[in-house]
Amino acid sequence: MNLRNTADQAFVRETNLSLVLRLIHNQSPVSRAQMAGITGLNKSTVSSLVDELIERRLVHETGSNSGGAGRPATLLEINPQAGSIIGVELGVDFVSVAVTDVLGNILWRKREDARQEDGQEKMINQTLQIVKEAITAGKRKNYHFMGIGLSTPGTVDVDKGLLIFAPNLHWHNVPFVRIFSEQAKLKVFVENDANAAAIAEHLFGTARQCQDFLFVFAGVGIGGGLFLNGKLYRGRNGYAGEIGHSPIMAEPSQTVCHCGNRGCWETYANQYSIIQRIQARLEVRRSSIIPKLMADQNAPLSIPLIKQAADAGDREAIDSFTEAGHAMGQGFAGLINIFNPERIILGGPLSMAGEYLLPAIKETVALHALPEINKQVEILLSPFGPDASLIGAIAIVVDDLLAHPAKVERR
Ligand SMILES: [Zn+2]
């Protein structure tokens, strides 16, 4: 046998191993016979692949199906104890770190406010510090780490492990993978926050069976993860999905976006826009419980505080969310017309006010999206809410595990 054939066979084996592992992840609990039926592989090949996955402790047997005729078949599922994963979400004004199992169940977490004004080095060091805490906490519980996923706003070169440019952080060319792998001695992956959240939605969330959906990540900025034809769409250079910077208006008087332009969609619909709407209302002395809440809690104006006011029935808070929801809906309508998705999922910090935003988003979409496309779209909130991109950071590690089960590391 020549080397070429051996290499081909190894490649086929790894591809099939990944195929079976993905299937178990997606359809579990599932039997060997069912997988043979779905994949078209013969039963003995499936059994041999499953044996290897069990040996690698990625999969385990879980009872049997008793329904139907014939002998009950043993069912398989992902072994939640396969290993632990560290997810890092780098926000613009916070840092969040979680340790989860391979199914995304949170075992440990910590979130700290961060100040982008303090500079890149300080914010990265703060993040590294929490990652080291996570590792120490995990080691104490005997966790074995498979890797670190990091989600960040901005354009990311996934292959080089590099943040190219984050307008909201004013950061350029940050070699995240090198920095974090040197410090943590683990495999590190980096991805744009909205892309990561879209992958999480496909692996663990509301889009498991969905081939065409858009994830809208809303917070300080608005980012999009475009999941098309069953795959994340990255565009020519890997930067697709910067939906927040779509120019929807270009009047000279409008707020300057962090990217330097005017008229970007996110400046009308991000969290600052909601805070500005409230400030404008308070300046004209509208009656609201917000100033009292701020005084009582000795806290600045924030989305959680505005949400609290809205929950108490405060008109100004509710109306501000509704206005922002209408502005969001304009962008959603454009996305629906362009991509004809099955679903649009809203997540990220602003989704905590989803109950106020969603009705307004849907109303505007109904007005602006083409009716025959719109009637097929479901607009919903991410089950991970404000944690969408944190779970996304976990998901990019799991996605690599599903793609390369034979290369799994545990440290
Ligand atoms: Zn912009």
Boltz pocket constraint, residues with backbone or C-beta under 6 A from the ligand:
constraints:
  - pocket:
      binder: B
      contacts: [[A, 244], [A, 245], [A, 257], [A, 258], [A, 259], [A, 260], [A, 261], [A, 264]]
      max_distance: 6.0
